[in-house]
């Protein structure tokens, strides 16, 4: 006859007792039990602070001349659509526009190489306002979102869906984009005369 199989019962994890010599003094103290929350107690909740310039979602810091933060792909798509950046912005907003470009966007254009040399030449145009960056790294999307959250006086020009989605979560920041071979703007207050399509 063959060997009988030994039955194994559920093995329990062995725990060190609190009196064991291997434990240090601070670990010997028993853990305190958490108190149950009182449902009738007043709950404190932090609400994000919105700037005072936003009054009923109306941004009072926006006004001509408009400062427009330009993204890398916005310049590329403007070239493909054969649009002059500054002139098309003025046609869209019916006012003077100052396109602003950050160091991160310039670095991104320089990294793209010879294929985007025309976009780089447009970005170096003296009509573009150059903005220095103080943070580390050259990821342009994070840079633009950070700058827009700090100062609400900018319009963001981009074609990137992810960046648009991130900026829509920030109240009071209009987005400029390209459609039908012209510039359009969304989330602009009605008082500023932006074209409605």
C-alpha positions as CSV (number, residue, x, y, z in Angstrom):
1,X,0.0,0.0,0.0
2,X,1.1,3.6,-0.6
3,X,1.9,6.3,1.8
4,X,-1.0,8.2,3.4
5,X,-1.2,11.8,2.6
6,X,-0.7,14.2,5.5
7,X,-3.4,16.7,5.9
8,X,-2.3,20.4,6.2
9,X,-4.5,22.7,8.1
10,X,-4.6,26.5,7.5
11,X,-1.3,27.8,8.6
12,X,-1.6,30.9,10.8
13,X,0.8,33.8,10.6
14,X,2.9,33.9,13.8
15,X,3.0,37.2,15.5
16,X,5.7,38.4,17.9
17,X,4.3,39.0,21.4
18,X,4.7,42.5,22.8
19,X,7.0,41.2,25.5
20,X,9.5,39.8,23.0
21,X,13.1,41.1,23.5
22,X,13.6,41.7,19.8
23,X,11.1,44.6,19.9
24,X,12.2,48.1,20.6
25,X,10.6,50.2,23.4
26,X,8.7,52.5,20.9
27,X,7.2,49.5,19.1
28,X,6.0,47.8,22.4
29,X,3.2,50.4,22.9
30,X,-0.1,49.1,21.7
31,X,-1.7,50.9,18.8
32,X,-4.5,53.2,19.7
33,X,-7.9,52.4,18.4
34,X,-9.5,55.0,16.1
35,X,-12.5,56.8,17.4
36,X,-15.7,56.5,15.4
37,X,-16.7,59.7,13.7
38,X,-19.7,61.5,15.1
39,X,-22.3,61.9,12.3
40,X,-23.7,65.0,14.0
41,X,-20.3,66.8,14.2
42,X,-19.6,69.7,11.8
43,X,-17.3,68.6,9.0
44,X,-14.7,71.0,7.8
45,X,-13.8,71.1,4.1
46,X,-11.3,73.2,2.2
47,X,-12.8,74.8,-0.8
48,X,-10.3,76.0,-3.5
49,X,-10.0,79.8,-3.5
50,X,-10.9,81.6,-6.7
51,X,-9.3,84.9,-7.6
52,X,-11.3,88.1,-7.0
53,X,-11.1,88.9,-10.8
54,X,-13.6,86.2,-11.5
55,X,-17.1,87.7,-10.8
56,X,-19.8,85.3,-11.9
57,X,-17.2,83.6,-14.2
58,X,-16.5,87.0,-15.8
59,X,-12.8,87.6,-15.9
60,X,-12.1,91.3,-15.4
61,X,-8.3,90.9,-16.1
62,X,-8.9,90.1,-19.7
63,X,-8.9,93.0,-22.1
64,X,-7.2,94.5,-25.1
65,X,-4.3,94.2,-25.8
66,X,-4.8,90.5,-25.3
67,X,-1.9,88.4,-24.2
68,X,-2.1,85.0,-25.8
69,X,0.1,82.1,-24.7
70,X,1.0,80.1,-27.8
71,X,1.6,76.3,-27.7
72,X,4.0,74.4,-30.0
73,X,1.4,72.6,-32.0
74,X,-0.6,75.8,-32.5
75,X,2.2,77.3,-34.5
76,X,2.6,74.1,-36.6
77,X,-1.1,73.9,-37.4
78,X,-1.2,77.6,-38.3
79,X,1.6,76.9,-40.9
80,X,-0.4,74.0,-42.3
81,X,-3.6,76.1,-42.5
82,X,-1.5,79.0,-44.1
83,X,-2.4,81.5,-41.4
84,X,-0.4,84.5,-40.3
85,X,-0.4,84.1,-36.5
86,X,-0.6,87.7,-35.3
87,X,-3.0,88.9,-38.1
88,X,-5.4,85.9,-37.7
89,X,-5.5,86.6,-33.9
90,X,-6.5,90.2,-34.5
91,X,-9.1,89.0,-37.0
92,X,-10.5,86.6,-34.4
93,X,-10.6,89.0,-31.4
94,X,-11.1,92.4,-33.2
95,X,-8.4,94.0,-31.0
96,X,-4.6,94.2,-30.6
97,X,-3.1,90.8,-29.7
98,X,0.4,90.1,-28.2
99,X,1.4,86.4,-28.8
100,X,3.5,85.3,-25.8
101,X,5.9,82.3,-26.0
102,X,7.6,80.7,-23.0
103,X,11.1,79.2,-22.9
104,X,9.6,75.7,-22.6
105,X,7.7,76.1,-25.9
106,X,10.9,77.4,-27.5
107,X,12.9,74.5,-26.2
108,X,10.3,72.1,-27.5
109,X,10.4,73.6,-30.9
110,X,14.2,73.5,-30.9
111,X,14.1,69.8,-29.9
112,X,11.8,68.9,-32.8
113,X,14.7,69.6,-35.3
114,X,14.8,70.6,-38.9
115,X,11.3,69.5,-39.7
116,X,9.9,72.4,-37.6
117,X,12.4,75.1,-38.5
118,X,9.7,77.3,-40.1
119,X,7.7,77.2,-36.8
120,X,10.9,78.1,-34.9
121,X,11.5,81.0,-37.2
122,X,7.9,82.3,-36.7
123,X,8.4,81.9,-32.9
124,X,11.5,84.1,-33.0
125,X,9.5,86.9,-34.6
126,X,10.0,90.2,-32.7
127,X,6.2,90.6,-32.5
128,X,6.2,87.6,-30.1
129,X,6.7,88.4,-26.5
130,X,9.3,86.1,-24.9
131,X,8.6,84.9,-21.4
132,X,11.3,83.4,-19.2
133,X,10.6,80.2,-17.1
134,X,12.0,79.7,-13.6
135,X,11.0,76.0,-13.1
136,X,13.0,72.9,-14.0
137,X,12.2,70.7,-17.0
138,X,10.9,71.7,-20.5
139,X,7.4,70.2,-20.6
140,X,5.5,73.0,-22.2
141,X,1.9,71.8,-21.2
142,X,2.7,71.9,-17.5
143,X,4.4,75.3,-17.9
144,X,1.4,76.8,-19.6
145,X,-1.1,75.3,-17.1
146,X,1.0,76.6,-14.2
147,X,1.3,80.1,-15.6
148,X,-2.4,80.3,-16.4
149,X,-3.4,79.2,-12.9
150,X,-1.2,81.9,-11.3
151,X,-2.2,84.8,-13.6
152,X,-5.6,84.9,-15.2
153,X,-4.7,87.6,-17.8
154,X,-3.9,85.1,-20.6
155,X,-5.7,83.4,-23.4
156,X,-4.2,80.0,-24.3
157,X,-3.8,79.1,-28.0
158,X,-3.6,75.4,-28.5
159,X,-4.8,72.5,-30.7
160,X,-3.8,69.8,-28.2
161,X,-6.9,68.0,-26.8
162,X,-5.3,67.0,-23.5
163,X,-4.1,70.6,-22.8
164,X,-7.6,71.9,-23.7
165,X,-9.1,69.5,-21.2
166,X,-6.7,70.6,-18.5
167,X,-7.4,74.3,-19.1
168,X,-11.1,73.9,-19.2
169,X,-10.9,72.9,-15.5
170,X,-9.4,76.3,-14.7
171,X,-12.2,78.9,-14.5
172,X,-11.9,82.2,-16.4
173,X,-9.3,81.1,-19.0
174,X,-10.4,81.3,-22.7
175,X,-8.9,78.9,-25.3
176,X,-8.0,79.8,-28.9
177,X,-8.0,77.0,-31.4
178,X,-8.0,76.5,-35.2
179,X,-11.1,75.3,-37.1
180,X,-12.2,75.8,-40.8
181,X,-8.9,77.5,-41.6
182,X,-9.4,80.3,-39.1
183,X,-8.9,81.0,-35.4
184,X,-11.9,80.6,-33.0
185,X,-12.1,81.2,-29.3
186,X,-14.1,79.4,-26.6
187,X,-15.1,80.5,-23.1
188,X,-14.6,84.2,-23.8
189,X,-16.9,86.6,-21.9
190,X,-19.7,88.0,-24.1
191,X,-18.8,91.6,-23.3
192,X,-15.5,91.3,-25.1
193,X,-17.0,91.1,-28.6
194,X,-15.5,87.7,-29.5
195,X,-17.1,86.2,-32.6
196,X,-19.8,83.6,-31.9
197,X,-20.0,80.7,-34.3
